[in-house]
């Protein structure tokens, strides 16, 4: 199964999976790059996965429907353009012979969901896949537009518990900006410095920094590291009311710090 990041808008990725004949796409905010890729590869559109309701994730649905040979899946608790199949935590979406388990990950939006594919018999080069929309970014996480710090911390904790080799397919190329903040929070993190150097080379080549992996994110992402002492103390230093012994308070302080970071 081929995984491709289709670029859209300034920094969106529309993820495409194809088997050489059929394809599925995730969060098609713009139909144009999807239609171009389908035509260039002579693929049929077998289905669509949607993580949340924002226009840059659903804006292309109307133009893609005439080309669609299968279902659209999306979050049950959000207003996605009809018709679509609503999904909740524990539900499964079946596309291209693949099973996608649904995790509810509120925080960025109230009903945000993520999709996880964990191969039953994992062959080489077929690590688990996570389509996480705007919940988890490489070295970052989404803004809390509709949810609470407690919700987002719980959502990220669920994602961090996935197998370390899981490929993290988030929806925006924010990595270098996120790494700059992460390095400010945890300047002594050698893994973070090394990843930033790699990411710079990738972007200079015009290549994406994604997918990441859960293993990498556990090492470099401050929002997954609120229990790490260096991160907790940095958050407490920035916001003294954030107890370094309270991971949710640390997370909330980090998120507000990132909102204001320039």
C-alpha positions as CSV (number, residue, x, y, z in Angstrom):
1,X,0.0,0.0,0.0
2,X,1.5,3.3,-1.1
3,X,1.3,6.3,1.3
4,X,1.5,9.8,-0.2
5,X,1.3,13.3,1.3
6,X,-0.6,15.5,-1.1
7,X,0.1,19.2,-0.5
8,X,-2.8,21.6,-0.2
9,X,-3.1,25.3,0.7
10,X,-0.1,26.8,2.5
11,X,0.9,23.8,4.7
12,X,-1.9,21.1,4.7
13,X,-1.3,17.5,3.8
14,X,-4.1,15.4,2.4
15,X,-3.0,11.8,3.0
16,X,-3.6,9.3,0.2
17,X,-3.3,5.5,0.4
18,X,-3.5,3.5,-2.8
19,X,-3.0,-0.1,-3.9
20,X,-2.3,0.8,-7.5
21,X,-5.9,0.7,-8.5
22,X,-8.0,2.3,-5.8
23,X,-7.2,5.0,-3.2
24,X,-8.6,6.5,-0.1
25,X,-7.8,10.1,1.1
26,X,-7.9,11.7,4.5
27,X,-9.2,15.2,5.3
28,X,-9.5,16.5,1.7
29,X,-9.9,20.2,2.3
30,X,-9.2,20.9,-1.4
31,X,-10.4,18.5,-4.1
32,X,-7.9,19.7,-6.7
33,X,-4.7,17.9,-5.6
34,X,-6.7,14.7,-5.0
35,X,-8.3,14.8,-8.5
36,X,-4.9,15.5,-10.0
37,X,-3.3,12.5,-8.2
38,X,-6.1,10.2,-9.1
39,X,-5.8,11.1,-12.7
40,X,-2.0,10.9,-12.8
41,X,-2.0,7.4,-11.3
42,X,-5.3,6.1,-12.9
43,X,-6.8,5.5,-9.5
44,X,-10.4,5.2,-8.4
45,X,-11.5,6.9,-5.2
46,X,-12.7,4.2,-2.9
47,X,-13.4,6.2,0.2
48,X,-12.6,9.2,2.4
49,X,-11.7,9.5,6.1
50,X,-12.5,12.8,7.9
51,X,-11.1,13.7,11.4
52,X,-12.9,16.9,12.1
53,X,-15.2,19.6,10.7
54,X,-12.8,22.5,9.9
55,X,-13.1,23.8,6.3
56,X,-9.5,22.9,5.4
57,X,-10.3,19.3,6.1
58,X,-13.8,19.0,4.5
59,X,-13.8,21.7,1.9
60,X,-13.2,19.3,-1.0
61,X,-15.9,16.8,-0.2
62,X,-18.6,18.2,-2.5
63,X,-16.3,18.3,-5.5
64,X,-15.0,14.7,-4.8
65,X,-18.5,13.1,-4.3
66,X,-19.1,12.6,-8.1
67,X,-15.8,10.7,-8.3
68,X,-16.4,8.6,-5.1
69,X,-16.9,4.8,-5.4
70,X,-17.3,4.2,-1.6
71,X,-18.2,5.8,1.7
72,X,-17.2,8.9,3.6
73,X,-16.5,8.3,7.3
74,X,-16.4,11.1,9.8
75,X,-16.9,12.1,13.5
76,X,-20.4,11.4,14.8
77,X,-20.3,14.4,17.1
78,X,-19.4,17.1,14.5
79,X,-21.3,18.7,11.6
80,X,-19.7,17.1,8.5
81,X,-21.3,17.7,5.1
82,X,-23.9,15.0,4.5
83,X,-24.1,12.2,3.6
84,X,-21.4,10.4,5.6
85,X,-21.1,7.5,8.0
86,X,-20.7,8.8,11.6
87,X,-18.2,7.1,13.8
88,X,-17.5,7.0,17.6
89,X,-14.8,5.6,19.8
90,X,-14.3,1.9,19.2
91,X,-16.0,1.9,15.8
92,X,-14.2,0.6,12.7
93,X,-13.9,1.9,9.1
94,X,-13.2,-0.7,6.4
95,X,-11.5,0.6,3.2
96,X,-9.1,-1.0,0.7
97,X,-9.2,-4.2,2.7
98,X,-7.8,-2.3,5.7
99,X,-9.4,-1.9,9.1
100,X,-9.2,1.6,10.8
101,X,-10.0,1.8,14.5
102,X,-11.5,5.0,15.7
103,X,-10.2,6.9,18.7
104,X,-12.0,10.0,20.1
105,X,-9.5,12.8,20.6
106,X,-11.3,15.9,21.6
107,X,-9.4,19.1,22.3
108,X,-8.7,20.9,19.0
109,X,-12.4,20.4,18.3
110,X,-15.1,18.9,20.5
111,X,-15.7,15.8,18.4
112,X,-12.3,15.2,16.7
113,X,-11.5,11.6,16.0
114,X,-8.4,9.8,14.8
115,X,-8.0,6.6,12.8
116,X,-5.5,3.8,13.6
117,X,-4.6,0.9,11.3
118,X,-2.7,-1.8,13.0
119,X,-1.9,-4.7,10.6
120,X,-2.8,-8.1,12.1
121,X,0.3,-9.8,10.5
122,X,2.7,-7.0,10.2
123,X,4.9,-7.5,7.1
124,X,8.1,-5.5,6.6
125,X,7.5,-1.8,5.7
126,X,3.9,-2.0,6.9
127,X,4.0,-0.4,10.3
128,X,0.8,0.8,12.0
129,X,-0.7,4.1,10.7
130,X,-2.2,6.9,12.6
131,X,-4.3,9.6,10.9
132,X,-4.6,12.2,13.6
133,X,-5.8,15.4,11.8
134,X,-5.0,18.4,14.0
135,X,-4.6,16.7,17.3
136,X,-1.0,15.6,17.2
137,X,1.6,17.3,15.1
138,X,5.3,16.5,14.9
139,X,6.8,18.2,18.0
140,X,3.5,19.9,18.7
141,X,-0.3,19.6,19.1
142,X,-3.4,21.5,17.9
143,X,-4.7,24.6,19.5
144,X,-7.6,24.1,22.0
145,X,-10.3,25.7,20.0
146,X,-13.3,23.8,21.4
147,X,-11.9,21.6,24.2
148,X,-10.1,21.7,27.5
149,X,-6.5,21.1,28.5
150,X,-7.7,17.9,30.4
151,X,-9.4,16.6,27.2
152,X,-6.4,17.3,25.0
153,X,-3.9,15.9,27.5
154,X,-6.0,12.7,27.6
155,X,-6.2,12.6,23.8
156,X,-2.5,12.9,23.4
157,X,-1.9,10.3,26.2
158,X,-4.0,7.8,24.2
159,X,-2.0,8.5,21.0
160,X,1.3,8.3,22.8
161,X,0.4,4.8,24.0
162,X,0.2,3.5,20.5
163,X,3.0,1.2,19.3
164,X,6.3,3.1,19.0
165,X,6.6,2.2,15.3
166,X,3.2,3.8,14.4
167,X,3.5,6.3,11.6
168,X,2.1,9.6,12.6
169,X,0.3,11.2,9.6
170,X,-0.8,14.6,10.8
171,X,-2.4,17.3,8.6
172,X,0.0,20.2,8.6
173,X,3.7,20.8,7.9
174,X,4.4,22.7,11.2
175,X,7.4,20.7,12.2
176,X,10.2,23.3,12.1
177,X,8.1,25.9,13.9
178,X,7.2,23.4,16.5
179,X,10.8,22.3,16.9
180,X,11.9,25.8,17.5
181,X,9.5,26.1,20.5
182,X,10.3,22.6,21.7
183,X,14.0,23.4,21.7
184,X,13.2,26.6,23.8
185,X,11.4,24.4,26.3
186,X,14.0,21.6,26.5
187,X,17.3,22.9,25.2
188,X,19.2,20.0,26.6
189,X,17.4,17.4,24.5
190,X,19.9,16.0,22.1
191,X,17.3,14.0,20.2
192,X,15.4,17.1,19.6
193,X,18.4,19.0,18.2
194,X,19.2,16.1,15.9
195,X,15.7,15.9,14.6
196,X,15.6,19.6,13.9
197,X,18.8,19.3,11.8
198,X,17.2,16.4,9.8
199,X,13.9,18.3,9.4
200,X,15.8,21.4,8.0
201,X,17.4,19.3,5.4
202,X,14.1,17.7,4.4
203,X,12.4,21.1,4.0
204,X,15.4,22.5,2.0
205,X,15.0,19.6,-0.4
206,X,11.2,20.3,-0.6
207,X,10.4,17.0,1.1
208,X,7.9,16.6,4.0
209,X,9.0,16.0,7.5
210,X,6.1,13.5,7.9
211,X,5.1,10.9,8.7
212,X,6.8,10.9,12.0
213,X,6.5,8.0,14.5
214,X,5.2,7.7,18.0
215,X,8.7,6.7,19.1
216,X,10.2,10.0,17.7
217,X,7.4,12.1,19.2
218,X,7.9,10.6,22.6
219,X,11.5,11.9,22.4
220,X,11.0,15.3,20.9
221,X,7.4,16.5,21.5
222,X,7.0,18.6,24.7
223,X,3.2,18.0,24.7
224,X,3.9,14.3,25.1
225,X,6.5,15.0,27.7
226,X,4.7,16.9,30.4
227,X,5.8,14.3,33.0
228,X,9.4,14.7,32.1
229,X,11.1,16.7,34.8
230,X,13.0,19.1,32.5
231,X,9.8,19.9,30.6
232,X,7.7,20.3,33.8
233,X,10.2,22.6,35.4
234,X,10.4,24.7,32.2
235,X,6.6,25.1,32.2
236,X,6.6,25.9,35.9
237,X,9.3,28.5,35.4
238,X,7.3,30.1,32.6
239,X,4.0,29.8,34.5
240,X,4.7,29.5,38.3
241,X,1.1,28.5,39.0
242,X,1.6,25.3,36.9
243,X,2.7,22.7,39.4
244,X,5.5,20.6,37.9
245,X,3.9,17.5,39.6
246,X,0.6,18.0,37.7
247,X,1.0,16.8,34.1
248,X,-2.3,18.5,33.0
249,X,-1.3,21.8,34.5
250,X,2.1,21.4,32.8
251,X,0.4,20.7,29.5
252,X,-1.9,23.7,29.9
253,X,1.0,26.0,30.6
254,X,2.9,24.6,27.6
255,X,-0.1,25.1,25.3
256,X,-0.6,28.7,26.4
257,X,3.2,29.3,26.1
258,X,3.2,28.0,22.6
259,X,0.1,30.2,21.7
260,X,2.1,33.3,22.7
261,X,5.5,32.1,21.4
262,X,7.2,34.2,18.7
